[in-house]
Amino acid sequence: SVLLVGVPGDINAADTKQAVTLTLGDYRFTPASIDVEAGTAIHLTLTNTDGITPHNFILQDTTGGLDIEASVAAGQSVTLEFTPSVPGSYVFYCSKKLPFMKSHRARGMEGTLNVTTASDK
C-alpha cells in the first residue's frame, strides 16, 4: 500500500503541501522511508497503532535545519507540519526506552527522510 498522498490544489501555488502518514508500531515506522521535495511543506500524521506502548518521532539535524520532536501516546495520532529546505537524507527515530531494555531505536525503530530538489527527479 502506498502511504504518500499528494494534496490536490493549484499546481502553481507556492504553498503546496505533501501529506504523509507514518505508522508507529511494533518497533518500526511504516513506511521506513519518506521522499519529499525541498521547499514543500510536509503535513505529517503520526499514528501509533500499539495498544499500550508510547512512541515518539525525533528528527534532529542542524545542517538540515530540522529540529522536530513529537510524542505519540498508544492508540493516538499527532499531526505536524514542517518544510525541509536543505536536500539530503535525514534519519528519524523513536528514543523511547524501558529500564534494562534496548531502546526502541536500537530495536530498529528508525527511518529516513529523503529531501530532493525539483531537478533531482
Secondary structure, DSSP 8 states (H G I E B T S, - for coil): ---EEE--S-TT-TT-EEEEEEEEETTEEESSEEEEETT-EEEEEEEE--SS--EEEEEEETTTTEEEEEEE-TT-EEEEEE---S-EEEEEE-----TTS--TTTTT-EEEEEEE-GGG-
